[in-house]
Amino acid sequence: MFGLRAVFGRTVILAALASAAASAAISGDGRLTRRPPPAPRTLVIDAGHGGADGGAVSEGGLRESEVNLDIALKLYRLAGFLGVRAVLTRDGETIEYSDDAVTVCEKKRDDMRSRLRVIRAAENAVLISVHQNKYGSPQPSGAQVIYAPDDDSRLLGESVQDALMDALGRGNRRGAVRDGGDIYLLNNAGCPAILVECGFLSNPAEEALLRTDAYRTKLAAAIAGGLRRR
């Protein structure tokens, strides 16, 4: 397949030289020094909503916050299996708020600030925020990725969107879209960041799937697969 052995050998040598050059730098006195390897990425997995904010609720009473958390926990376990360092912004439905956060609106703002602190404390972070969609009619369906307005986030978002389409079927015709500035965490994370709308709670067929452990596992695995492609 590779043709002459010598050609393959030269390819390996050139690749090794390119790798060495990429990891080297010229010091102030002209000496060649090695750059330290980049810090490994930390996957920050954010299960949207929770606590006083249950998010969207389906006609059948399925709460978005519960679905988000289950998918996020599955993704967290998959990341550990793949050797990817990961942290969660929440690991349960109960959220502790500051004493001065009284109304639901105040609690949501307090929660967003807490999540942002988790993201900024993570070394070399990449943010994946897990959500569900809802619309006023039952027709819309499908998973969709929204990415922060920078190139790294766009590439990550497109990769995860492609993986979701591969896993869920080409009937999912939605494409990754850039955030218009409305999503607090995406615009303040300061790192590659995407939000994954896993499905529509307003679509009866999709809501039925989102109730199942198998479909939630498929979604988590697809997101992880999109990350691996990057």
N, C-alpha and C positions, 0 to 999 in steps of 0.2 A: 504493500500500500504506500509506503514512504519512498519508494524508489531506491536509489543507491544508498548503501550504508554510509558512505562518506558524506552524502548530503545531509542525512539525518544527524551524523556526528557533528557536522559544522553547525547545524541548527541548535543542538544542545549546548555547544561551546558558546555560541553567540548569545543564547538565552542566559547562560551563567554570567557572561561578561556584563550583559545589560543589568542583571540583578545586582551584581557587585557595584556597578557604577551608580545605580539608584540608591544604594545604601552608603555611598561614600561622599565625602565633602572635602574641600580644600580649606585648611586652616589658615589663620592669618599669616603664619610664617612660611606658607607654601607646602606644608606637609599634608599628605593624604590621610584623612582620618575617617573612621566609620561613623555614620549617623546611628544614633540609637534606633532600634526598631520602633515603629509606631505602636502606641498603646492599643491593646485590644479593645474592640468596641464593647460597650455595655448596652444591652437592649433594655430599654425602659418600657414596660408593658403597662399601659393605662387602661383599666376597665372603666369606661365612661359611666358617669352618674354614680348613684349609690347614696346611702344614708338618707337624708331628708329629700333628696332628689332622685326619684325612681326612674326618670326619663320617660320615654314613650311607653304606652300600655296598649296591648292589642285588644280587639273586641272580646277575645276570650279571657282577658285578664293576665296575659303574659307580660311581665315587667321587663323593660329593656335592661335595667341595671343588673338583674339576675342573669340574663343571657350573656351580657357583656363580661361579667365576672367569670362565668364558667368557661367561656372561650379564652379569656385572658389567662386563667389558671392552666388550661390545657396547653396554651402556647408557652407559658413559663416552664412547664415540665418538659415540653419538646426541646426548648432551648437548652435546658440542662442536659438532656440526652445527647444533643449535638455538640456539647462542649462550649456553648455560647453563654457568656456571663449575662445574667438578667436580673432585674429588680422589678417589683410591682409597686404601682402607686397606691393600690389598696388590695387587700387579700380577703376582705369580707364585706358584708352588706352594712355593717355598722361603721360609722365615721365619727371620730372625735373632733369637735369644733372648738374654736376659741370661745371663752366665756362671753365676749361681747357680740358674738354672732347669734342673733335671736331669730330673725325672720328667715324664711327659706332662701330668699335672695342673698341675705348676708352670709348664710351658711354655704351657699354655692360659691360665693366669692372667696370665702375663707378656705374652702376645699381646693379651689383652683390654685390659690397661692401655695398651699401645702404641696400639691402635686408638682408645681413648678420648682419648688425647692428640691424635691426628689430628683427631678430631671437634671437640674444644674449641679447637684452633688455627685451625679454619676460620671465616672471618667469616660471621656470619648463617647458620649451618649448617642443613641439612636432611639427616637420615640415612635412607638406604635400605639395609637389610641383606638380601642375597640368600641364600636357603636352599632346600633340598629337604626334603620330608617322607618319613617311612617309618612303616609300621604293621605290626602282627603278622600281618595277613591281607591278601590282595591286592585286596580289594574297594574300599577308599577311594581316591578320586581327586580331582583338582581343585586349583586354586591358591587360596591364602587369605592375606589380609593380617592381621597382628597389629600393633596400634598401641600406642604409649606412652599412659599414662593422663592425657592432657590433650586439650583441645578441638582444638587445631591438629593434633595427631597423628591424632585421630579423623577429622577432615574430610579430611586427606590420605589416610588409610588407606581410607576409604570411596570416595574418588575413584579411587584406584588399583585397588581391588577391582572397581568398576564397569567400569573400562577393561579389566581382565582378563576379566571376564565377556563383554564385547562382543567381544573379540578371540578368545577361546577357545571361545565358544558357551555358550548358556544351560544346557547340561548341567552346567556348573560352578555348582552351587547353593550353594556356600559363601559366607558373608558375612564381612565384616571383623569382627574380635573384639579386645577390649581385653586387653592383657597383664595377667596376674594378679600380676606382680611377680617373675616367674622369669627374665626375659631381661635379662642384665646391661647390655648396651649401651642398650637401650630405656629402662631406668630410671635410667641415669647420664649419658646424652648431654647433657641440659640444653637440648635443642632439639626441634623436631618430628621424630619418629622412627617409622619403621615397619619391620617385618620381613616380607618376602614369601616365603612358602612356595610355590615355583613349581609343584610337583607331587609325586607320590608315587613314589619309587623302588621301592616295594613293589608297585605296580600294573604288571603287565607291559606293558599298552598304553601307559601314560603313560611308563614307563621307555624304551620304544622311541622315543617321540617326543622325550624329553629327550636322546637320543643324537644327534639330528639338528641340524645347523646352522640349518635353516629354522625349527624350533620354538623354538630358543633365541633366534633373532632376533625371532620373533614375541613372545616373552615380554618381551624388552628393550624392544621398540617399545610394547607395551601399558603397561608401567610408565612409560615416558617420556610416553605419551599421558595417563595419569592425573595425572602431574605438571603437564602443560600445562593441564589442566582447572582446576587450582588457581591 
